[in-house]
Amino acid sequence: MQELYVYDLYAFRTELKPLAELLYPLETINCFAAGIHEKRRKFIVVTYYRVIIISTMFGNPAEITEIKRELVKNPTFKKRFFTSSISFEAEGETYSLSFVSRRVLELFVWAVTQPNPIRK
């Protein structure tokens, strides 16, 4: 997990507890990213099978969105000094996160563009 920058970037995020409850045993995480979407702080996790978007607010349960990874289209990133961003389309909606760490931009696009998983 060190190569995904989890410890230095996201060690104390409040989204990690709902994520731990959501993951399947032995589910592989390919990428983590955090940013601002729809004026709220959100956390994106890309696994082999799905993209998970988690948003937490104090005193409220976590809002969780799950998208099958094969439904994600047009992943892109913009690398800027302070306002780097990632975006993708899925299920007729465009997701765009701003203020994303520059260290995970290429990793996010790589994780989303991996060959589609084989489902049995």
NORURPE-V913963 format. One record per backbone hydrogen bond with DSSP energy under -0.5 kcal/mol. CO is the residue of the C=O (numbers start at 1). NH is the residue of the N-H. E is the energy in kcal/mol with one decimal. If there is no record, write none. Layout:
# NORURPE-V913963
CO;NH;E + CO;NH;E
This chain:
# NORURPE-V913963
1;4;-0.8 + 1;6;-1.5 + 2;5;-1.9 + 5;9;-1.7 + 6;10;-2.0 + 7;11;-0.7 + 10;13;-1.3 + 13;16;-1.1 + 14;17;-0.5 + 14;18;-0.6 + 15;19;-1.8 + 16;20;-2.3 + 17;21;-1.5 + 18;22;-0.9 + 19;22;-0.7 + 19;23;-1.8 + 24;27;-1.8 + 28;30;-0.5 + 28;48;-1.3 + 31;46;-2.6 + 33;44;-3.7 + 35;42;-3.2 + 36;98;-2.3 + 37;40;-1.3 + 40;37;-2.8 + 42;35;-2.4 + 43;54;-2.9 + 44;33;-2.2 + 45;47;-0.6 + 45;52;-3.1 + 46;30;-3.1 + 46;31;-1.5 + 49;69;-2.3 + 50;47;-3.1 + 51;67;-2.4 + 52;45;-2.6 + 52;54;-0.5 + 53;65;-2.5 + 54;43;-2.5 + 55;63;-3.2 + 57;60;-2.1 + 62;64;-0.6 + 63;55;-2.2 + 65;53;-3.0 + 67;51;-3.1 + 68;71;-1.7 + 69;72;-1.2 + 73;89;-3.1 + 76;87;-2.3 + 78;80;-0.8 + 78;85;-2.1 + 84;99;-0.7 + 84;100;-2.3 + 85;78;-2.6 + 86;97;-2.9 + 87;76;-2.6 + 88;95;-3.1 + 89;73;-3.3 + 90;93;-1.9 + 93;90;-2.6 + 93;95;-0.5 + 94;96;-0.5 + 95;88;-2.3 + 97;86;-2.1 + 98;36;-2.5 + 101;104;-1.3 + 102;105;-0.7 + 104;108;-2.2 + 105;109;-1.8 + 106;110;-2.5 + 107;111;-2.6 + 108;112;-2.1 + 109;113;-1.7 + 111;114;-0.7 + 117;119;-0.7
